[in-house]
């Protein structure tokens, strides 16, 4: 792989598994020094650091709760310590779904804290260290544009908020040559939504391509938006969803 991100410093929130792990690995393979956060699974985080290092990359794992604004800022500061921060990928997410009547204020507060407030706080902290050419990439969801199943009202609302955040930050940070974009994954083969799960056939049929994505498919989109080739793209939503929303 071309080292298009050689010398860059990146932070990926929620990076120990699934899409986040694929993004961290891809950015490291492109030459970036990657820091990623995790909340619970230290074993997976350590394994990912070892994998990235075995592949010739550089990685650091930080235990951090994205629902805690102070922890979010601390992770940004640690990632940028003694260096700059070129790339921020806001990937950490809370996935709390269920009937409207069953979603209380604790679920609301947790979802908004992780899916909306954390990307705002992380971006705010990151731009203090981000030079011209910096990249902020938010990870949303296809549910922001097409909520085909009941029970997704809270999750879809939180991910829709990232569209406004992305557009407004893209406008605000454009004069500083910092781009801000949103990637909306569709059905992706992860531990929480496996491609061989009980509802997988139904979900796959909702896509134009008829199958799930691999986490590396989403990571490829992120890597492109982080690269020099994407320098004239900002405020955009890129649906990496196999045609789920068309």
Secondary structure, 3 states (H helix, E strand, C coil): CCCCCCCCEEEECCCCCHHHHHHHHHHHHCCCEEEEEECCCHHHHHHHHHHHHHCCCEEEEEECCCCCHHHHHHHHHHHHCCCCCCEEEECCCCCCCCCHHHCCHHHHHHHHHHHHHHHHHHHHHHCCCCCCCCEEEEECCHHHCCCCCCCCHHHHHHHHHHHHHHHHHHHHHHHHCCEEEEEEECCECECCECCCCCCHHHHHHCCCCCCCECHHHHHHHHHHHHCHHHCCCCCCEEEECCCCCC
